[in-house]
Amino acid sequence: MSLSPQLARLLADNRATDRRGVTRSVVLADDAVATLPAELRAHFPTAAEALVVCDDHTLPAAGLAVEAALHDAGLAPRRLVLEPRPGDDHLVCEDGVITALCTLMATSAAVPVAVGAGTINDIVKYAAFQLGREYVAVPTAASMNGYTSTIAAVLSGGVKRTLPCDQPVAIVADTTVLQAAPPHLNRAGFGDLLSKPVSQGDWLLSHLVRDVPYATAPNEILEALFAELLTQAAAIGRADRHGLSVLMQAILVSGFSMAVAGSSAPASGGEHLVSHYWDMQQLDHAQPLLALHGTQVGVATRLSAMLFERLLALDPASIDPAALAARRPAPSALTALIARHRDLRPAVVAEIATQLQKKQRTGDALLAELTLVKERWPEIRARIAQVMLPLSAIETALADAGCLDRPSQIGCSPERAVHTLTVCRHMRDRYVALDLIDDLGLFEGWAAEVVAAAERPRTEIA
């Protein structure tokens, strides 16, 4: 199966450099697993052994086929099946499992092969990075866009963080494996990618308000594939092979867009903070996650798009910078805001407080910022509108792909959804639209109204 021009060009650029830690090849085809031995020999010519890292779900999905292909080619496979921590019902990418894998990998020259999706890939990716090693990824679903990103989502010290790392040197994606994956996994990948317009809006907003570095190139490399992705929504929902191929390539290019930007900003904004906050709450109480990351992001993307729609319609004459600055606590009193994280452990709340302190402006600094926003709002609004996708298009895409699109469908009550929208911005020092909405004092009405609107049947919304 031929790769898209965008993906082929990105891979060619990587092969033209002598840098380590970049993806140099992607195989996306039926029976791609059969090509794995050749990929290992091309990138690790002296390797005699491979460490196949999987869990009890991905072992039957692709791990056994991977082991058979390696064995037949004379590359001795060693199997490592990762298990959840005691008391957990699912594997988590967290400090403990990464440290344990690093210890094991440090004693062996075996090539790490991550057989799985988000969690497995991030665990192996970060462990390999810690040891200065390269690894190969074998996706078992097109469920998230982190395969080619240069970050890993790690639960560290109880807080969900995105930590820098390297790309896999090669990715072997078997379309028969992707097609056999449970439908909700690939739909989660679609939900994750659908966040692109709102995360792009957040990134551009941070540039226009706080002069955060911004570039158009990361958006441009995904633009054509993203447009095609929207046309394939229904095909992806029914696990059509061509639709899944488009999804997988868009996922890989999305990961590249983050690598090009040097951050997750092109593909992760306030909607991801909503998802991460839900995860933190669940994990802090040893409860199962509400849903897959991409599923949660799809739900949160719709909520974020609703908030953006209201924000872009805002009349700047309604902004009173002096009054708004006066209502914001002084830096020494910011910790009072942390009381709103009532269901998290003190250690986690302390880290959230640290993140919030880094970005929250108060007093004269906030007054100056909101004055700038008021004066430049027509320009800011016009530029952000150019990168956004209409809310109706996001809702249609989620529906066509069969994705969940409201908090109640993942077991999140309206009250909890409202609370998450109003506090999740505290957990990361990156400035997003949620920060501006809060500084403008608009969450008091908007959060509840948006959640209520999201819960109404689509026929009522239309």
Sine and cosine of phi, psi and omega as CSV:
sin_phi,cos_phi,sin_psi,cos_psi,sin_omega,cos_omega
0.00,0.00,0.83,-0.55,-0.06,-1.00
-0.95,0.30,0.57,-0.82,0.00,-1.00
-1.00,0.09,0.42,-0.91,0.03,-1.00
-0.90,0.43,0.44,-0.90,0.02,-1.00
-0.84,0.54,-0.60,0.80,-0.02,-1.00
-0.90,0.44,-0.74,0.67,-0.03,-1.00
-0.92,0.38,-0.67,0.74,0.01,-1.00
-0.87,0.50,-0.64,0.77,-0.01,-1.00
-0.92,0.39,-0.66,0.75,0.02,-1.00
-0.89,0.46,-0.66,0.75,0.03,-1.00
-0.92,0.40,-0.65,0.76,0.02,-1.00
-0.89,0.46,-0.65,0.76,0.04,-1.00
-0.87,0.48,-0.66,0.75,0.02,-1.00
-0.92,0.39,-0.63,0.78,0.00,-1.00
-0.93,0.37,-0.39,0.92,-0.02,-1.00
-0.99,0.17,-0.10,0.99,0.01,-1.00
-0.96,-0.28,0.23,-0.97,0.07,-1.00
-0.96,-0.27,0.26,0.97,0.00,-1.00
-0.95,0.32,0.61,-0.79,0.14,-0.99
-1.00,0.04,0.25,-0.97,0.11,-0.99
0.97,0.24,0.41,0.91,0.05,-1.00
-0.83,-0.56,0.45,-0.89,0.02,-1.00
-0.98,0.20,0.85,-0.53,-0.06,-1.00
-0.96,-0.26,-0.36,0.93,-0.01,-1.00
-0.52,-0.85,0.53,-0.85,0.09,-1.00
-0.71,-0.70,0.79,-0.62,0.13,-0.99
-0.94,-0.35,0.88,-0.48,0.04,-1.00
-0.79,-0.61,0.98,-0.20,-0.12,-0.99
-0.25,-0.97,0.27,-0.96,0.18,-0.98
-0.90,0.45,0.64,-0.77,0.01,-1.00
0.84,0.54,0.55,0.83,0.01,-1.00
-0.90,0.44,-0.47,0.88,-0.01,-1.00
-0.83,0.56,-0.52,0.85,0.00,-1.00
-0.90,0.44,-0.37,0.93,-0.01,-1.00
-1.00,0.04,-0.10,1.00,-0.08,-1.00
-0.84,0.54,-0.71,0.70,0.02,-1.00
-0.84,0.54,-0.65,0.76,0.01,-1.00
-0.90,0.43,-0.61,0.79,0.04,-1.00
-0.90,0.43,-0.68,0.73,0.02,-1.00
-0.89,0.45,-0.66,0.75,-0.01,-1.00
-0.93,0.37,-0.53,0.85,0.00,-1.00
-0.94,0.35,-0.61,0.79,-0.09,-1.00
-0.99,-0.16,-0.36,0.93,0.00,-1.00
-0.71,-0.70,0.94,0.34,-0.15,-0.99
-0.87,0.50,-0.41,0.91,-0.03,-1.00
-0.99,-0.15,0.01,1.00,-0.07,-1.00
-0.93,0.36,0.65,-0.76,0.06,-1.00
-0.88,-0.48,-0.11,0.99,-0.11,-0.99
-0.54,-0.84,0.51,-0.86,0.05,-1.00
-0.79,-0.62,0.63,-0.77,0.06,-1.00
-0.98,-0.20,0.95,-0.31,-0.04,-1.00
-1.00,0.02,0.95,-0.31,-0.05,-1.00
-0.98,-0.20,0.82,-0.58,-0.06,-1.00
-0.47,-0.88,-0.10,-0.99,0.18,-0.98
-0.77,-0.63,-0.11,-0.99,-0.10,-0.99
-0.96,0.29,-0.15,0.99,0.11,-0.99
-1.00,-0.03,-0.68,0.73,-0.08,-1.00
-0.99,0.12,-0.26,0.96,0.08,-1.00
-0.87,0.49,-0.81,0.58,0.05,-1.00
-0.95,0.32,-0.47,0.88,-0.04,-1.00
-0.91,0.41,-0.66,0.75,-0.02,-1.00
-0.47,-0.88,-0.36,0.93,-0.09,-1.00
-0.86,0.52,-0.68,0.73,-0.01,-1.00
-0.91,0.42,-0.64,0.76,0.04,-1.00
-0.91,0.41,-0.62,0.78,0.06,-1.00
-0.88,0.47,-0.73,0.69,0.01,-1.00
-0.87,0.49,-0.67,0.74,-0.01,-1.00
-0.90,0.44,-0.68,0.73,0.00,-1.00
-0.90,0.44,-0.66,0.76,0.02,-1.00
-0.93,0.38,-0.67,0.74,-0.01,-1.00
-0.89,0.46,-0.70,0.71,-0.02,-1.00
-0.90,0.43,-0.44,0.90,-0.01,-1.00
-1.00,-0.04,0.06,1.00,0.03,-1.00
0.99,0.14,0.25,0.97,0.07,-1.00
-0.98,-0.22,0.96,-0.28,-0.11,-0.99
-0.88,0.47,0.88,-0.48,0.03,-1.00
-1.00,-0.01,0.72,-0.70,0.18,-0.98
-0.95,-0.31,0.68,-0.73,-0.07,-1.00
-0.97,-0.24,0.72,-0.69,0.13,-0.99
-0.77,-0.64,0.94,-0.35,0.02,-1.00
-0.99,-0.15,0.94,-0.34,-0.01,-1.00
-0.97,0.23,0.63,-0.77,-0.04,-1.00
-0.85,-0.52,0.43,-0.90,0.04,-1.00
-0.88,0.48,0.39,-0.92,0.12,-0.99
-0.90,0.43,0.43,-0.90,0.07,-1.00
-0.80,0.60,0.79,-0.61,0.00,-1.00
1.00,-0.09,-0.31,0.95,0.04,-1.00
-1.00,-0.02,0.48,-0.88,0.04,-1.00
-0.97,-0.24,0.09,1.00,-0.03,-1.00
-0.47,-0.88,0.42,-0.91,0.03,-1.00
-0.96,0.27,0.67,-0.75,0.00,-1.00
-0.84,-0.55,0.68,-0.73,0.11,-0.99
-0.98,0.18,0.99,-0.14,-0.08,-1.00
-0.64,-0.77,0.16,-0.99,-0.11,-0.99
-0.77,0.63,-0.73,0.69,-0.13,-0.99
-0.89,0.46,-0.74,0.67,-0.05,-1.00
-0.94,0.35,-0.55,0.84,0.03,-1.00
-0.92,0.38,-0.68,0.73,0.03,-1.00
-0.88,0.47,-0.68,0.74,0.01,-1.00
-0.89,0.45,-0.67,0.74,0.01,-1.00
-0.92,0.38,-0.63,0.78,0.06,-1.00
-0.86,0.52,-0.68,0.73,0.00,-1.00
-0.88,0.48,-0.68,0.73,0.01,-1.00
-0.92,0.38,-0.73,0.69,-0.06,-1.00
-0.91,0.40,-0.49,0.87,-0.03,-1.00
-0.92,0.40,-0.33,0.94,-0.04,-1.00
-0.99,-0.12,0.08,1.00,-0.10,-1.00
-0.61,-0.79,0.53,-0.85,0.07,-1.00
-1.00,-0.06,0.10,0.99,-0.04,-1.00
-0.87,0.49,0.62,-0.79,0.02,-1.00
-0.96,0.28,0.84,-0.54,0.03,-1.00
-0.94,0.33,0.76,-0.65,0.06,-1.00
-0.82,-0.57,0.93,-0.36,-0.02,-1.00
-1.00,0.05,0.92,-0.40,0.01,-1.00
-0.96,-0.29,0.98,-0.19,-0.05,-1.00
0.30,-0.95,-0.36,-0.93,-0.02,-1.00
-0.85,-0.52,-0.79,-0.61,-0.18,-0.98
-0.84,0.54,-0.83,0.56,-0.11,-0.99
-0.92,0.38,-0.77,0.64,0.00,-1.00
-0.86,0.51,-0.73,0.69,-0.04,-1.00
-0.87,0.49,-0.70,0.71,-0.03,-1.00
-0.92,0.39,-0.60,0.80,0.03,-1.00
-0.89,0.46,-0.77,0.64,-0.02,-1.00
-0.93,0.37,-0.65,0.76,-0.01,-1.00
-0.85,0.52,-0.74,0.67,-0.07,-1.00
-0.96,0.28,-0.60,0.80,0.06,-1.00
-0.90,0.44,-0.70,0.72,0.02,-1.00
-0.88,0.48,-0.66,0.75,0.01,-1.00
-0.89,0.46,-0.67,0.74,0.01,-1.00
-0.87,0.50,-0.53,0.85,-0.04,-1.00
-0.99,-0.12,0.00,1.00,-0.03,-1.00
0.94,0.35,0.50,0.87,-0.03,-1.00
-0.95,-0.30,0.37,-0.93,0.13,-0.99
-0.98,-0.20,0.40,-0.92,-0.02,-1.00
-0.59,-0.81,0.17,-0.99,0.01,-1.00
-0.87,-0.50,0.65,-0.76,0.01,-1.00
-0.95,-0.32,0.71,-0.70,0.11,-0.99
-0.86,-0.51,1.00,-0.09,-0.04,-1.00
-0.91,0.41,0.64,-0.77,0.10,-1.00
-0.97,-0.26,-0.08,1.00,0.07,-1.00
-0.30,-0.95,0.44,-0.90,0.09,-1.00
-1.00,-0.02,0.87,0.49,-0.22,-0.97
-0.98,-0.19,-0.10,0.99,0.00,-1.00
-0.26,-0.97,0.24,-0.97,-0.11,-0.99
-0.97,-0.25,0.41,0.91,-0.08,-1.00
-1.00,-0.04,-0.04,1.00,-0.07,-1.00
-0.85,0.53,-0.72,0.69,-0.05,-1.00
-0.97,-0.23,0.15,0.99,0.03,-1.00
-0.97,0.25,0.27,-0.96,0.05,-1.00
-0.95,-0.30,0.55,0.84,0.10,-0.99
-0.68,-0.73,0.34,-0.94,0.14,-0.99
-0.76,-0.64,0.66,-0.75,0.05,-1.00
-1.00,0.05,0.94,-0.35,-0.13,-0.99
-0.83,-0.56,0.72,-0.69,0.15,-0.99
-0.99,0.12,0.98,-0.22,-0.07,-1.00
-0.85,-0.52,0.86,-0.51,-0.05,-1.00
0.89,0.45,0.45,0.89,0.02,-1.00
1.00,0.07,-0.09,1.00,-0.03,-1.00
-0.92,-0.38,0.72,-0.70,0.04,-1.00
-0.96,0.27,0.88,-0.48,-0.05,-1.00
-0.81,-0.58,0.42,-0.91,0.17,-0.99
-0.96,-0.28,0.90,-0.44,-0.12,-0.99
-0.93,-0.37,0.61,-0.79,-0.05,-1.00
-0.93,0.36,0.58,-0.81,0.06,-1.00
-0.31,-0.95,-0.17,-0.99,-0.04,-1.00
-0.98,-0.20,0.25,-0.97,0.13,-0.99
-0.99,0.15,0.35,-0.94,0.18,-0.98
-0.93,0.37,0.52,-0.85,-0.02,-1.00
-0.95,0.31,-0.48,0.88,0.01,-1.00
-0.54,-0.84,0.49,-0.87,0.05,-1.00
-0.78,-0.62,0.81,-0.59,-0.01,-1.00
-0.89,-0.45,0.98,-0.22,-0.08,-1.00
-0.93,-0.36,0.93,-0.36,-0.04,-1.00
-1.00,0.00,0.89,-0.46,-0.06,-1.00
-0.91,0.41,-0.46,0.89,0.06,-1.00
-0.93,0.36,-0.56,0.83,0.07,-1.00
-0.93,0.36,-0.71,0.71,0.01,-1.00
-0.87,0.49,-0.66,0.75,-0.04,-1.00
-0.93,0.36,-0.50,0.87,-0.01,-1.00
-0.99,0.12,-0.16,0.99,-0.01,-1.00
-0.90,0.43,0.53,-0.85,0.10,-1.00
-0.79,0.61,0.72,-0.70,-0.10,-0.99
-0.79,0.61,-0.56,0.83,-0.06,-1.00
-0.92,0.39,-0.35,0.94,0.02,-1.00
-0.94,0.34,-0.77,0.64,0.01,-1.00
-0.93,0.37,-0.55,0.83,0.07,-1.00
-0.90,0.43,-0.54,0.84,0.08,-1.00
-0.89,0.45,-0.64,0.77,0.05,-1.00
-0.88,0.47,-0.62,0.78,0.05,-1.00
-0.90,0.44,-0.69,0.73,0.03,-1.00
-0.88,0.47,-0.63,0.77,0.03,-1.00
-0.89,0.46,-0.71,0.71,-0.03,-1.00
-0.94,0.33,-0.50,0.87,-0.04,-1.00
-0.91,0.41,-0.23,0.97,0.03,-1.00
-0.96,0.29,-0.19,0.98,-0.10,-1.00
-0.76,0.64,-0.76,0.65,-0.05,-1.00
-0.90,0.44,-0.64,0.76,-0.04,-1.00
-0.97,0.25,-0.57,0.82,0.07,-1.00
-0.93,0.37,-0.58,0.82,0.08,-1.00
-0.89,0.45,-0.65,0.76,0.06,-1.00
-0.88,0.47,-0.65,0.76,0.04,-1.00
-0.89,0.45,-0.69,0.72,-0.03,-1.00
-0.90,0.44,-0.72,0.70,0.00,-1.00
-0.91,0.42,-0.63,0.78,0.05,-1.00
-0.87,0.49,-0.68,0.74,0.00,-1.00
-0.90,0.44,-0.53,0.85,0.04,-1.00
-0.94,0.34,-0.71,0.70,-0.08,-1.00
-0.95,0.31,-0.51,0.86,-0.03,-1.00
-1.00,-0.06,-0.64,0.76,-0.10,-1.00
-0.87,-0.49,0.14,0.99,0.05,-1.00
0.87,0.48,0.51,0.86,0.11,-0.99
-0.92,0.40,0.70,-0.71,0.00,-1.00
-0.80,0.60,0.70,-0.72,-0.06,-1.00
-0.65,-0.76,0.58,-0.81,0.02,-1.00
-0.65,-0.76,0.53,-0.85,0.02,-1.00
-1.00,0.06,-0.36,0.93,-0.08,-1.00
-0.84,0.54,-0.71,0.71,0.00,-1.00
-0.85,0.52,-0.58,0.81,0.03,-1.00
-0.95,0.31,-0.64,0.77,-0.09,-1.00
-0.92,0.39,-0.57,0.82,-0.04,-1.00
-0.94,0.34,-0.34,0.94,0.00,-1.00
-0.98,-0.19,-0.18,0.98,-0.20,-0.98
-0.83,0.55,-0.78,0.63,-0.07,-1.00
-0.91,0.41,-0.69,0.73,0.01,-1.00
-0.92,0.39,-0.59,0.81,0.02,-1.00
-0.91,0.42,-0.65,0.76,0.04,-1.00
-0.88,0.47,-0.67,0.75,0.04,-1.00
-0.92,0.39,-0.60,0.80,0.01,-1.00
-0.84,0.54,-0.68,0.73,-0.02,-1.00
-0.89,0.46,-0.57,0.82,0.02,-1.00
-0.96,0.29,-0.31,0.95,-0.05,-1.00
-0.98,-0.18,0.19,0.98,-0.09,-1.00
-0.81,0.58,-0.78,0.63,-0.03,-1.00
-0.91,0.42,-0.63,0.78,0.02,-1.00
-0.90,0.44,-0.63,0.78,0.04,-1.00
-0.91,0.42,-0.65,0.76,0.00,-1.00
-0.87,0.49,-0.53,0.85,0.00,-1.00
-0.98,-0.18,0.22,0.98,0.08,-1.00
0.89,0.45,0.58,0.82,0.12,-0.99
-0.91,0.42,0.66,-0.75,-0.12,-0.99
-0.90,0.45,-0.69,0.72,0.01,-1.00
-0.91,0.41,-0.67,0.74,0.03,-1.00
-0.86,0.51,-0.67,0.74,0.01,-1.00
-0.93,0.36,-0.52,0.85,0.07,-1.00
-0.91,0.41,-0.67,0.74,0.06,-1.00
-0.89,0.45,-0.70,0.72,0.01,-1.00
-0.87,0.50,-0.73,0.68,-0.04,-1.00
-0.89,0.45,-0.66,0.75,0.00,-1.00
-0.93,0.36,-0.62,0.79,0.06,-1.00
-0.90,0.44,-0.62,0.79,0.05,-1.00
-0.88,0.48,-0.70,0.71,-0.02,-1.00
-0.93,0.38,-0.66,0.75,0.02,-1.00
-0.93,0.37,-0.57,0.82,0.07,-1.00
-0.88,0.48,-0.67,0.74,0.07,-1.00
-0.88,0.48,-0.66,0.75,0.06,-1.00
-0.88,0.48,-0.61,0.79,-0.03,-1.00
-0.87,0.49,-0.58,0.82,0.06,-1.00
-0.94,0.35,-0.61,0.79,0.03,-1.00
-0.90,0.43,-0.65,0.76,0.02,-1.00
-0.90,0.44,-0.65,0.76,-0.02,-1.00
-0.96,0.27,-0.37,0.93,-0.07,-1.00
0.98,0.20,0.23,0.97,0.05,-1.00
-0.32,-0.95,0.11,-0.99,0.01,-1.00
-1.00,0.07,0.04,1.00,-0.12,-0.99
-0.81,0.59,-0.61,0.80,-0.03,-1.00
-0.91,0.41,-0.32,0.95,-0.10,-0.99
-0.75,-0.66,0.14,0.99,-0.07,-1.00
-0.50,-0.87,0.91,-0.41,0.04,-1.00
-0.76,-0.65,-0.63,-0.77,-0.04,-1.00
-0.87,0.49,-0.53,0.85,0.00,-1.00
-0.89,0.46,-0.56,0.83,0.05,-1.00
-0.95,0.30,-0.53,0.85,0.06,-1.00
-0.90,0.44,-0.61,0.79,0.07,-1.00
-0.86,0.52,-0.76,0.65,-0.01,-1.00
-0.89,0.45,-0.71,0.71,-0.01,-1.00
-0.90,0.44,-0.60,0.80,-0.01,-1.00
-0.92,0.38,-0.66,0.75,0.08,-1.00
-0.85,0.53,-0.69,0.72,0.02,-1.00
-0.88,0.48,-0.71,0.70,-0.01,-1.00
-0.86,0.51,-0.69,0.73,0.01,-1.00
-0.88,0.48,-0.73,0.69,-0.03,-1.00
-0.90,0.43,-0.75,0.67,-0.05,-1.00
-0.92,0.39,-0.55,0.83,0.00,-1.00
-0.92,0.40,-0.39,0.92,0.01,-1.00
-0.93,-0.36,0.30,0.95,0.02,-1.00
0.80,0.61,0.66,0.75,0.02,-1.00
-0.95,-0.32,0.45,-0.89,0.06,-1.00
-0.87,0.49,0.52,-0.85,0.07,-1.00
-0.88,0.47,0.49,-0.87,0.01,-1.00
-0.89,0.46,-0.65,0.76,-0.03,-1.00
-0.22,-0.98,0.04,-1.00,0.10,-1.00
-0.88,0.47,0.45,-0.89,-0.01,-1.00
-0.79,0.62,-0.79,0.62,-0.05,-1.00
-0.91,0.41,-0.55,0.83,0.07,-1.00
-0.89,0.46,-0.73,0.69,0.03,-1.00
-0.89,0.45,-0.64,0.77,0.01,-1.00
-0.90,0.44,-0.62,0.78,0.04,-1.00
-0.87,0.49,-0.71,0.70,0.05,-1.00
-0.88,0.47,-0.73,0.69,-0.04,-1.00
-0.93,0.36,-0.51,0.86,0.05,-1.00
-0.89,0.46,-0.67,0.74,0.03,-1.00
-0.89,0.45,-0.69,0.73,0.04,-1.00
-0.89,0.46,-0.69,0.73,-0.01,-1.00
-0.90,0.44,-0.64,0.77,0.02,-1.00
-0.90,0.43,-0.60,0.80,0.06,-1.00
-0.90,0.44,-0.67,0.74,0.02,-1.00
-0.92,0.40,-0.67,0.74,0.03,-1.00
-0.88,0.47,-0.64,0.76,0.01,-1.00
-0.86,0.52,-0.68,0.74,0.04,-1.00
-0.93,0.37,-0.66,0.75,-0.03,-1.00
-0.89,0.45,-0.68,0.74,-0.04,-1.00
-0.95,0.33,-0.31,0.95,0.04,-1.00
-1.00,0.00,0.02,1.00,-0.09,-1.00
-0.91,0.41,0.70,-0.71,0.09,-1.00
-1.00,0.10,0.88,-0.47,-0.04,-1.00
-0.87,0.49,-0.36,0.93,0.01,-1.00
-0.91,0.42,-0.35,0.94,-0.01,-1.00
-0.99,0.14,-0.12,0.99,-0.03,-1.00
-1.00,0.09,0.84,-0.54,0.05,-1.00
-0.90,-0.44,1.00,0.03,-0.10,-0.99
-0.81,0.59,-0.68,0.73,-0.06,-1.00
-0.90,0.43,-0.71,0.71,-0.01,-1.00
-0.92,0.40,-0.64,0.77,-0.02,-1.00
-0.93,0.36,-0.63,0.77,0.03,-1.00
-0.91,0.41,-0.58,0.81,-0.03,-1.00
-0.93,0.38,-0.44,0.90,-0.04,-1.00
-1.00,0.09,-0.16,0.99,-0.03,-1.00
-1.00,0.01,0.78,-0.63,-0.02,-1.00
-0.85,0.52,0.48,-0.88,0.10,-1.00
-0.92,0.39,0.33,-0.94,-0.05,-1.00
-0.77,0.63,-0.64,0.77,-0.03,-1.00
-0.93,0.37,-0.32,0.95,-0.03,-1.00
-0.98,-0.20,0.06,1.00,-0.03,-1.00
-0.87,0.49,-0.49,0.87,-0.03,-1.00
-0.88,0.48,-0.35,0.94,0.04,-1.00
-0.89,0.45,-0.50,0.87,0.03,-1.00
-0.90,0.43,-0.48,0.88,-0.10,-1.00
-0.93,0.36,-0.32,0.95,0.07,-1.00
-0.86,0.51,-0.33,0.94,0.00,-1.00
-0.96,0.29,-0.25,0.97,0.06,-1.00
-1.00,-0.04,0.84,0.54,-0.19,-0.98
-0.93,0.38,-0.34,0.94,-0.08,-1.00
-0.96,-0.28,0.34,0.94,0.04,-1.00
-0.89,-0.45,0.48,-0.88,0.00,-1.00
-0.90,0.44,0.48,-0.88,-0.02,-1.00
-0.81,0.58,-0.62,0.78,-0.02,-1.00
-0.91,0.42,-0.61,0.79,0.02,-1.00
-0.94,0.35,-0.67,0.74,0.01,-1.00
-0.88,0.47,-0.61,0.79,0.02,-1.00
-0.88,0.47,-0.63,0.77,0.03,-1.00
-0.94,0.35,-0.63,0.78,0.06,-1.00
-0.87,0.50,-0.67,0.75,0.01,-1.00
-0.87,0.50,-0.64,0.77,0.02,-1.00
-0.89,0.46,-0.70,0.71,0.01,-1.00
-0.90,0.44,-0.68,0.73,-0.03,-1.00
-0.90,0.43,-0.66,0.75,-0.01,-1.00
-0.85,0.52,-0.51,0.86,-0.06,-1.00
-0.93,0.36,-0.46,0.89,-0.11,-0.99
-0.87,-0.49,-0.35,0.94,-0.09,-1.00
-0.96,0.29,0.85,-0.53,0.05,-1.00
-0.99,-0.12,0.55,-0.84,-0.02,-1.00
-0.66,-0.75,0.15,-0.99,0.11,-0.99
0.81,0.58,-0.71,-0.71,-0.07,-1.00
-0.89,0.46,-0.56,0.83,0.00,-1.00
-0.91,0.42,-0.68,0.74,0.03,-1.00
-0.94,0.35,-0.63,0.78,0.05,-1.00
-0.85,0.53,-0.72,0.69,0.00,-1.00
-0.90,0.44,-0.67,0.74,-0.03,-1.00
-0.90,0.43,-0.73,0.68,-0.03,-1.00
-0.94,0.35,-0.50,0.87,0.10,-1.00
-0.90,0.43,-0.68,0.73,0.07,-1.00
-0.87,0.48,-0.71,0.71,0.00,-1.00
-0.86,0.50,-0.71,0.70,-0.01,-1.00
-0.87,0.49,-0.71,0.71,-0.06,-1.00
-0.94,0.35,-0.60,0.80,-0.10,-0.99
-0.98,-0.20,0.13,0.99,-0.14,-0.99
-0.84,0.54,-0.68,0.74,0.02,-1.00
-0.84,0.54,-0.66,0.75,0.03,-1.00
-0.93,0.37,-0.72,0.70,0.00,-1.00
-0.86,0.51,-0.74,0.67,-0.01,-1.00
-0.86,0.50,-0.70,0.71,-0.04,-1.00
-0.90,0.43,-0.66,0.75,-0.04,-1.00
-0.94,0.33,-0.64,0.77,0.01,-1.00
-0.93,0.38,-0.62,0.79,0.01,-1.00
-0.85,0.52,-0.48,0.88,-0.02,-1.00
-0.93,0.38,-0.47,0.88,-0.04,-1.00
-0.98,-0.18,-0.11,0.99,-0.07,-1.00
-1.00,0.08,0.41,-0.91,0.16,-0.99
-0.97,-0.25,0.71,-0.71,0.00,-1.00
-0.83,0.56,0.58,-0.82,0.03,-1.00
-0.80,0.60,-0.66,0.75,-0.02,-1.00
-0.88,0.48,-0.59,0.81,0.02,-1.00
-0.94,0.35,-0.61,0.79,0.05,-1.00
-0.91,0.42,-0.70,0.72,0.01,-1.00
-0.90,0.44,-0.65,0.76,0.02,-1.00
-0.91,0.42,-0.68,0.73,-0.01,-1.00
-0.89,0.45,-0.70,0.71,0.03,-1.00
-0.87,0.49,-0.68,0.73,-0.01,-1.00
-0.92,0.40,-0.70,0.72,-0.03,-1.00
-0.89,0.46,-0.58,0.81,-0.01,-1.00
-0.99,0.13,-0.11,0.99,-0.03,-1.00
0.97,0.23,0.40,0.92,-0.03,-1.00
-0.99,0.14,0.49,-0.87,0.16,-0.99
-0.93,0.36,0.58,-0.81,-0.12,-0.99
-0.67,-0.75,0.21,0.98,0.01,-1.00
-0.57,-0.82,0.51,-0.86,-0.08,-1.00
-0.81,0.58,-0.66,0.75,-0.06,-1.00
-0.88,0.48,-0.45,0.89,-0.02,-1.00
-0.95,0.31,-0.28,0.96,0.07,-1.00
-0.93,-0.36,0.26,0.97,0.06,-1.00
0.99,0.13,0.36,0.93,0.02,-1.00
-0.97,-0.24,0.86,-0.51,-0.02,-1.00
-0.94,0.35,0.38,-0.92,0.06,-1.00
-0.83,0.55,-0.64,0.77,-0.01,-1.00
-0.89,0.46,-0.68,0.73,0.00,-1.00
-0.93,0.36,-0.63,0.78,0.02,-1.00
-0.89,0.46,-0.68,0.74,0.03,-1.00
-0.88,0.47,-0.73,0.69,0.00,-1.00
-0.87,0.49,-0.69,0.72,-0.02,-1.00
-0.88,0.47,-0.70,0.71,0.01,-1.00
-0.84,0.54,-0.59,0.80,-0.11,-0.99
-1.00,0.07,-0.28,0.96,-0.05,-1.00
-0.85,-0.52,-0.27,0.96,-0.11,-0.99
-0.89,0.45,-0.42,0.91,0.00,-1.00
-0.88,0.47,-0.39,0.92,-0.04,-1.00
-0.91,0.42,-0.44,0.90,-0.22,-0.98
-0.98,0.20,-0.18,0.98,-0.03,-1.00
-0.68,-0.74,0.61,-0.80,-0.07,-1.00
-0.99,0.16,0.05,1.00,0.04,-1.00
-0.98,0.20,0.72,-0.69,0.00,-1.00
-0.99,0.16,0.78,-0.62,0.01,-1.00
-0.69,-0.72,0.07,-1.00,-0.02,-1.00
-0.86,0.52,-0.52,0.85,0.03,-1.00
-0.86,0.51,-0.56,0.83,0.04,-1.00
-0.92,0.40,-0.72,0.70,-0.01,-1.00
-0.91,0.42,-0.67,0.74,0.01,-1.00
-0.86,0.51,-0.66,0.75,0.02,-1.00
-0.93,0.37,-0.70,0.71,0.01,-1.00
-0.89,0.46,-0.47,0.88,0.03,-1.00
-0.99,0.10,-0.03,1.00,0.04,-1.00
0.94,0.34,0.48,0.88,-0.12,-0.99
-0.98,-0.18,-0.17,0.99,-0.03,-1.00
-0.91,0.41,-0.48,0.88,-0.09,-1.00
-0.80,0.60,-0.62,0.78,0.03,-1.00
-0.98,-0.21,-0.64,0.77,-0.14,-0.99
-0.90,0.43,-0.69,0.72,-0.12,-0.99
-0.85,0.52,-0.76,0.65,-0.02,-1.00
-0.91,0.41,-0.63,0.78,-0.02,-1.00
-0.92,0.39,-0.64,0.77,0.01,-1.00
-0.92,0.40,-0.70,0.71,0.02,-1.00
-0.89,0.45,-0.67,0.75,0.03,-1.00
-0.88,0.47,-0.66,0.75,0.02,-1.00
-0.90,0.43,-0.63,0.78,0.00,-1.00
-0.91,0.42,-0.48,0.88,-0.04,-1.00
-0.99,0.12,-0.26,0.97,0.01,-1.00
-0.95,0.30,0.57,-0.82,0.07,-1.00
-0.83,0.56,0.50,-0.86,-0.06,-1.00
-0.87,0.49,-0.52,0.85,0.01,-1.00
-0.90,0.44,-0.56,0.83,0.04,-1.00
-0.95,0.30,-0.59,0.80,-0.01,-1.00
-0.91,0.41,-0.70,0.72,-0.01,-1.00
-0.90,0.43,0.00,0.00,0.00,0.00
